[in-house]
């Protein structure tokens, strides 16, 4: 049995590719606002590959106390 471990970010990207979910950016922002620690560079790379706007961590910090 060949099983690939992809994680939640990979799973969301695949679900987006298949049209099961819409935009990824709001989901990624929710993760960051709720202290889920993912690489912003990784999230932005995925967003750019999907043609979405990138996450601006400094804007999220100002409005949501991410520090």
C-alpha distance (Angstrom), angle and dihedral (degrees) to the residues before:
residue distance angle dihedral
X1 . . .
X2 3.81 . .
X3 3.82 110.0 .
X4 3.79 122.1 175.0
X5 3.80 119.3 -152.5
X6 3.80 106.4 -141.4
X7 3.81 106.9 157.8
X8 3.78 129.2 -141.8
X9 3.81 95.4 -62.8
X10 3.80 91.4 53.4
X11 3.80 91.1 45.1
X12 3.81 91.2 52.3
X13 3.82 91.2 48.0
X14 3.81 90.5 52.8
X15 3.81 91.8 46.5
X16 3.80 88.3 51.7
X17 3.82 91.2 49.7
X18 3.81 89.7 52.8
X19 3.80 92.8 48.2
X20 3.81 93.4 -114.5
X21 3.79 92.4 124.4
X22 3.78 132.2 23.9
X23 3.77 125.7 -136.6
X24 3.78 119.9 1.5
X25 3.79 98.4 -156.3
X26 3.84 96.2 77.6
X27 3.81 90.0 49.5
X28 3.80 92.4 49.0
X29 3.81 91.1 47.5
X30 3.80 90.1 51.5
X31 3.80 89.8 52.6
X32 3.80 91.5 51.8
X33 3.81 93.6 44.4
X34 3.80 89.5 53.5
X35 3.81 96.0 51.8
X36 3.81 96.1 -99.5
X37 3.77 102.3 151.1
X38 3.78 111.4 -141.5
X39 3.77 125.8 149.5
X40 3.80 107.3 -92.9
X41 3.81 87.6 -150.8
X42 3.81 89.7 57.2
X43 3.80 92.7 46.7
X44 3.81 91.6 47.9
X45 3.81 92.0 48.0
X46 3.79 89.4 55.2
X47 3.81 92.2 44.7
X48 3.81 91.8 50.8
X49 3.82 91.0 49.0
X50 3.82 87.9 54.9
X51 3.81 93.6 47.4
X52 3.81 93.7 -111.1
X53 3.79 129.9 134.2
X54 3.78 114.9 -94.8
X55 3.80 127.1 -111.1
X56 3.80 114.0 -100.2
X57 3.79 104.5 -151.0
X58 3.80 94.0 -169.4
X59 3.82 90.9 59.2
X60 3.78 91.1 48.2
X61 3.80 91.0 50.0
X62 3.80 93.1 52.7
X63 3.77 94.6 53.0
X64 3.77 102.6 32.4
X65 3.82 111.0 33.3
X66 3.81 97.0 -117.3
X67 3.80 93.6 164.1
